[in-house]
């Protein structure tokens, strides 16, 4: 997902994105929504959150972080 769309989602939730990077911004959105702030933590490639909006980006970000 492109950063501008993530910023738009954050703004809809009243979050000021400022200079937050993608990882921190998505985690803040997850917290505000009442979800676990787990973005990019699925380093094993496994996650039980099948309906998560961030799922595809999450796996890619987790893979980058684990390298």
Secondary structure, 3 states (H helix, E strand, C coil): CCHHHHHHHHHHCCCCCCCCCHHHHHHHHHHHCCCCCCCCCCCCCCCCCCCCCCHHHHHHHHHHHHC
